[in-house]
Amino acid sequence: MEPKKDFDWKKLSFQYIKTPYRFHAHWKDGKWDEGNLVTENTIAIHEGATSIHYGQQCFEGMKAQRSKDGRVFLFRPKENMKRFQDSARRLLMAEVPEELFMKGVLEAVKANMEYVPPYGLGASLYIRPLLIGMGENLGVHPAPEYLFLVFVSPVGPYFKEGFKPISLKVEDHYDRAAPNGIGNVKAGGNYSAALLPLKKAQAAGFNENVYLDAKEHKYFEEVGAANVFFHFKDGTLATPKSSAILPSITRRSVMEVAADEYGIETIERKVGVDEIENIVEAGACGTAAVITPIGSMGYNNQIYKFYAQGKEPGPVCTKLYNYLTSLQLNDIEDKKGWLTEVIK
């Protein structure tokens, strides 16, 4: 199905737009129903539901993109499914089986295929799988019912500026997540905790925060809504290792592409904030923006600038971004079988 004709695709921003259909499936009495497409974009929820009292809720972020020949592809959707299950397991929620997860994602995309943006605009159909605790409840214990839903929305680039460097504040006062908490799963509470620090960082002139570890405040962890990687003077590409970091599918892809396609030595390790002067390039990576170059960081009342004084993307970030975005659009060979075509 071709993109919707009477839609102003060029004005898309990264905001919610209602599409005609979404997928709902319910869990009760130990089993999931088959699920179905619905048209209503609001849900009725019991006032005692665990999702609104105790944060028993998790979600995923995915994209469907249109290739040059009009076909529609997903990028590594089964990795999202695995992480969704990991999140549910950690929050003691009913796990969504692989078959049901894929059914929900594919049906939601197929039913709204005309809202997948045209090729070449840097836009996509954002996919939001969501799992929430439902039903009557008061005490702190798992919900008696769960709702798995998938809605989609056409979106433009996450950052309006496009593939351009951003500035980060090294946040050493607020913590994103505890070392043995739930920082490694995609729970909504992790993001709400970052809202106040983000507001303060933006008021100080930064785009975002990059958080340090909660125990010692010595090691980089991640940005509020993305993982990070660093290219050092010794030629290595390092990404922080921590039990409190969300295991980003994009980050894993970045590191694999860097090693396999460009022969860059990659390593997952503790990255100390005291190494900041040895950073040549840095990048934030995640589903929405893929890779966003980090031009500078503010730390200890000093601004540390990276490649080209923080004014333009470096060569490593650029080639990794170009490779991944080209792959997601099926412009280059999918050597690893990371793409899944959505066939109407």
C-alpha positions as CSV (number, residue, x, y, z in Angstrom):
1,M,0.0,0.0,0.0
2,E,1.4,3.4,-1.0
3,P,1.7,6.3,1.5
4,K,-1.4,8.3,2.2
5,K,-1.9,10.9,-0.6
6,D,-3.6,13.7,1.4
7,F,-1.0,13.9,4.2
8,D,1.7,16.5,4.6
9,W,4.6,14.2,5.1
10,K,7.2,17.0,5.1
11,K,5.8,18.6,8.3
12,L,6.2,15.5,10.5
13,S,7.8,15.9,13.9
14,F,8.4,13.3,16.6
15,Q,5.0,13.5,18.1
16,Y,1.9,11.3,18.4
17,I,-0.5,11.2,15.4
18,K,-3.5,9.0,15.6
19,T,-3.7,6.2,13.1
20,P,-6.8,4.1,12.3
21,Y,-5.9,0.9,14.1
22,R,-4.1,-0.6,17.0
23,F,-3.7,-4.1,18.4
24,H,-5.0,-5.3,21.8
25,A,-4.5,-8.6,23.6
26,H,-5.6,-9.5,27.1
27,W,-4.2,-11.8,29.8
28,K,-6.4,-13.2,32.5
29,D,-6.6,-16.5,34.5
30,G,-3.2,-17.5,33.3
31,K,-3.6,-17.2,29.5
32,W,-3.6,-14.7,26.7
33,D,-6.5,-14.3,24.2
34,E,-5.7,-14.1,20.5
35,G,-5.9,-10.3,20.3
36,N,-7.5,-8.2,17.7
37,L,-7.4,-4.8,16.0
38,V,-9.4,-2.0,17.5
39,T,-10.1,1.6,16.4
40,E,-10.4,3.4,19.8
41,N,-7.1,5.1,20.9
42,T,-8.1,5.4,24.6
43,I,-8.3,2.6,27.2
44,A,-10.5,2.2,30.3
45,I,-8.4,1.2,33.3
46,H,-9.4,0.3,36.9
47,E,-8.4,2.9,39.5
48,G,-6.6,0.2,41.4
49,A,-4.5,-1.0,38.5
50,T,-0.8,-1.8,39.3
51,S,0.4,0.1,36.3
52,I,-0.8,3.5,37.7
53,H,0.1,2.8,41.4
54,Y,3.2,0.7,41.4
55,G,4.7,1.2,37.9
56,Q,4.0,-2.3,36.6
57,Q,4.5,-1.3,33.0
58,C,7.0,-1.8,30.3
59,F,7.3,-0.9,26.6
60,E,9.4,-1.0,23.4
61,G,10.3,1.3,20.6
62,M,10.5,0.1,17.0
63,K,10.2,1.6,13.5
64,A,8.8,0.5,10.1
65,Q,10.4,2.2,7.1
66,R,9.7,2.2,3.4
67,S,12.4,1.3,1.0
68,K,13.1,2.9,-2.4
69,D,10.9,0.3,-4.2
70,G,8.0,0.9,-1.8
71,R,8.4,-2.2,0.4
72,V,8.2,-1.9,4.2
73,F,10.8,-3.3,6.6
74,L,11.3,-3.7,10.4
75,F,14.8,-3.7,11.9
76,R,15.7,-6.7,14.2
77,P,12.1,-7.0,15.7
78,K,12.8,-10.3,17.5
79,E,15.5,-8.5,19.5
80,N,12.8,-6.1,20.7
81,M,10.6,-9.1,21.5
82,K,13.3,-10.7,23.7
83,R,13.9,-7.4,25.5
84,F,10.2,-7.0,26.0
85,Q,10.0,-10.4,27.6
86,D,13.1,-9.6,29.8
87,S,11.3,-6.4,31.0
88,A,8.1,-8.3,31.8
89,R,10.1,-11.0,33.7
90,R,11.9,-8.5,35.8
91,L,8.6,-6.6,36.7
92,L,6.8,-9.9,37.4
93,M,4.3,-9.4,34.6
94,A,2.8,-11.9,32.2
95,E,5.3,-12.5,29.4
96,V,4.0,-11.9,25.8
97,P,4.9,-15.0,23.7
98,E,7.0,-14.4,20.6
99,E,4.1,-15.4,18.3
100,L,1.7,-13.0,19.9
101,F,4.3,-10.1,20.0
102,M,5.1,-10.5,16.3
103,K,1.4,-10.8,15.5
104,G,0.6,-7.6,17.3
105,V,3.4,-5.6,15.7
106,L,2.8,-6.9,12.2
107,E,-1.0,-6.5,12.3
108,A,-0.7,-3.0,13.6
109,V,1.7,-2.0,10.8
110,K,-0.2,-3.8,8.1
111,A,-3.5,-2.2,9.1
112,N,-1.9,1.3,9.0
113,M,0.4,0.7,6.0
114,E,-0.6,3.9,4.3
115,Y,0.9,5.8,7.2
116,V,4.4,4.5,6.6
117,P,6.1,7.6,5.3
118,P,7.6,7.8,1.8
119,Y,11.2,6.8,1.2
120,G,13.8,9.6,1.4
121,L,12.2,11.9,4.1
122,G,14.1,10.6,7.1
123,A,10.7,9.7,8.6
124,S,9.2,6.4,9.8
125,L,6.2,4.7,11.3
126,Y,7.1,4.5,15.0
127,I,5.8,1.3,16.7
128,R,5.1,1.3,20.4
129,P,4.4,-2.2,22.0
130,L,3.2,-1.6,25.6
131,L,2.4,-4.0,28.5
132,I,0.5,-2.7,31.5
133,G,-0.9,-4.2,34.7
134,M,-4.8,-4.0,34.7
135,G,-7.7,-5.0,36.9
136,E,-8.8,-4.4,40.5
137,N,-6.0,-4.2,43.0
138,L,-4.8,-2.4,46.1
139,G,-1.8,-4.1,47.6
140,V,1.7,-4.2,46.3
141,H,1.6,-7.4,44.2
142,P,1.4,-8.5,40.6
143,A,-1.8,-7.5,38.6
144,P,-4.6,-10.0,38.1
145,E,-4.8,-9.0,34.4
146,Y,-2.6,-7.5,31.7
147,L,-3.1,-5.6,28.5
148,F,-0.6,-5.9,25.6
149,L,-1.2,-3.2,23.0
150,V,0.7,-2.0,19.9
151,F,0.0,1.4,18.4
152,V,1.8,3.2,15.6
153,S,2.4,6.8,14.6
154,P,4.2,8.4,11.7
155,V,7.1,10.5,12.9
156,G,9.8,12.7,11.6
157,P,13.4,12.8,12.9
158,Y,13.8,12.7,16.6
159,F,16.1,15.7,16.6
160,K,14.8,18.5,14.3
161,E,18.4,19.4,13.4
162,G,19.0,16.0,11.9
163,F,22.4,14.3,12.0
164,K,24.2,17.1,13.8
165,P,26.1,17.2,17.1
166,I,24.3,17.8,20.4
167,S,25.7,18.9,23.7
168,L,25.3,16.9,26.9
169,K,25.6,17.7,30.6
170,V,27.4,15.1,32.6
171,E,24.9,14.6,35.4
172,D,26.6,13.8,38.6
173,H,23.9,14.8,41.1
174,Y,20.8,12.9,39.9
175,D,20.9,9.2,39.3
176,R,19.1,7.5,36.4
177,A,18.9,4.0,38.0
178,A,20.3,2.0,40.9
179,P,23.1,-0.6,40.2
180,N,20.8,-3.6,40.9
181,G,17.5,-1.9,40.2
182,I,15.5,-1.8,36.9
183,G,17.8,0.3,34.8
184,N,18.4,-2.6,32.5
185,V,14.8,-3.0,31.5
186,K,12.5,-0.7,29.5
187,A,10.2,0.4,32.4
188,G,8.4,3.7,32.3
189,G,9.8,4.7,35.7
190,N,13.3,4.9,34.4
191,Y,12.2,7.7,32.0
192,S,10.1,9.7,34.5
193,A,13.1,9.8,36.8
194,A,15.0,11.6,34.0
195,L,12.5,14.4,33.4
196,L,13.5,16.8,36.1
197,P,17.3,16.5,35.4
198,L,16.5,16.9,31.7
199,K,14.6,20.1,32.3
200,K,17.5,21.5,34.3
201,A,20.1,20.5,31.7
202,Q,18.1,22.2,28.9
203,A,17.7,25.3,31.1
204,A,21.5,25.4,31.3
205,G,21.8,25.2,27.5
206,F,22.4,21.5,27.0
207,N,20.3,19.1,24.8
208,E,20.4,16.2,27.2
209,N,22.1,14.6,30.2
210,V,24.6,11.7,30.2
211,Y,24.4,9.9,33.6
212,L,27.2,8.5,35.7
213,D,27.0,5.3,37.8
214,A,24.9,5.7,40.9
215,K,27.4,4.0,43.2
216,E,30.6,6.0,42.7
217,H,29.7,8.7,40.1
218,K,32.9,7.8,38.3
219,Y,31.7,6.0,35.2
220,F,29.6,6.9,32.2
221,E,26.3,5.0,31.9
222,E,23.8,6.3,29.4
223,V,21.8,9.3,28.2
224,G,18.2,9.8,29.4
225,A,16.7,7.9,26.4
226,A,19.7,6.4,24.6
227,N,22.9,4.5,25.0
228,V,26.3,6.0,24.3
229,F,29.6,5.0,22.7
230,F,33.0,6.7,22.5
231,H,35.8,6.6,20.0
232,F,39.1,7.1,21.8
233,K,42.5,8.4,20.7
234,D,43.9,4.8,20.8
235,G,41.4,3.9,18.0
236,T,39.1,1.8,20.1
237,L,35.3,2.1,20.2
238,A,34.0,1.6,23.7
239,T,30.6,1.5,25.2
240,P,29.9,1.5,28.9
241,K,29.4,-1.7,30.8
242,S,26.9,-1.7,33.7
243,S,24.0,-3.7,35.1
244,A,22.0,-0.5,35.2
245,I,22.1,0.2,31.4
246,L,19.3,-0.7,29.0
247,P,20.7,-3.2,26.5
248,S,20.2,-1.2,23.4
249,I,19.6,-3.1,20.1
250,T,20.9,-0.1,18.2
251,R,24.1,0.0,20.4
252,R,24.7,-3.7,19.8
253,S,24.2,-3.2,16.0
254,V,26.6,-0.2,16.1
255,M,29.3,-2.2,17.7
256,E,28.9,-5.2,15.4
257,V,29.0,-3.0,12.3
258,A,32.0,-1.1,13.5
259,A,33.9,-4.4,14.1
260,D,32.7,-6.4,11.1
261,E,32.5,-3.7,8.4
262,Y,35.2,-1.3,9.4
263,G,37.6,-3.3,11.4
264,I,37.4,-1.1,14.4
265,E,38.4,-2.6,17.8
266,T,35.3,-2.5,19.9
267,I,35.0,-3.1,23.6
268,E,32.3,-3.0,26.3
269,R,33.9,-1.8,29.5
270,K,33.6,0.7,32.3
271,V,34.3,4.1,30.8
272,G,35.5,6.6,33.4
273,V,34.5,10.2,33.3
274,D,38.2,11.0,33.9
275,E,38.8,9.6,30.3
276,I,36.9,12.5,28.8
277,E,40.0,14.2,27.5
278,N,40.9,11.1,25.4
279,I,37.6,11.1,23.6
280,V,37.8,11.9,19.9
281,E,34.2,11.2,19.0
282,A,31.1,10.3,20.9
283,G,27.6,9.2,19.9
284,A,24.2,8.6,21.4
285,C,22.4,5.6,19.9
286,G,18.8,4.3,20.0
287,T,15.8,3.4,17.9
288,A,14.4,6.9,17.4
289,A,17.6,8.8,16.1
290,V,19.8,5.7,15.3
291,I,23.0,7.7,16.0
292,T,23.3,11.3,17.2
293,P,26.8,12.7,17.3
294,I,27.8,14.2,20.7
295,G,29.8,17.4,20.0
296,S,30.5,18.4,23.5
297,M,30.0,17.6,27.2
298,G,29.8,19.9,30.2
299,Y,31.6,18.6,33.3
300,N,33.0,20.2,36.4
301,N,32.3,23.7,35.1
302,Q,34.2,23.0,31.9
303,I,33.1,22.3,28.3
304,Y,34.9,19.4,26.6
305,K,34.6,19.6,22.8
306,F,35.2,16.6,20.6
307,Y,35.7,16.2,16.8
308,A,35.9,19.6,14.9
309,Q,35.4,21.5,18.2
310,G,32.0,19.9,18.4
311,K,30.7,21.6,15.3
312,E,30.3,18.7,13.0
313,P,29.9,14.9,13.1
314,G,33.2,12.9,13.1
315,P,34.0,10.2,10.4
316,V,33.4,7.2,12.7
317,C,29.9,8.4,13.7
318,T,29.1,9.3,10.1
319,K,30.0,6.0,8.5
320,L,28.2,4.0,11.2
321,Y,25.1,6.2,10.9
322,N,25.2,6.0,7.1
323,Y,25.6,2.2,7.1
324,L,22.8,1.5,9.6
325,T,20.3,3.9,8.1
326,S,21.0,2.6,4.6
327,L,20.6,-1.0,5.9
328,Q,17.3,-0.1,7.6
329,L,16.0,1.2,4.3
330,N,17.2,-1.9,2.4
331,D,19.6,0.3,0.3
332,I,22.5,-2.0,1.0
333,E,22.8,-5.8,1.3
334,D,21.4,-7.2,4.6
335,K,24.3,-9.5,5.3
336,K,23.1,-10.5,8.8
337,G,19.4,-11.0,8.2
338,W,18.4,-8.1,10.4
339,L,15.5,-6.9,8.3
340,T,11.9,-8.3,8.4
341,E,9.7,-7.4,5.5
342,V,6.1,-6.5,6.3
343,I,3.9,-8.0,3.6
344,K,0.3,-6.7,3.4
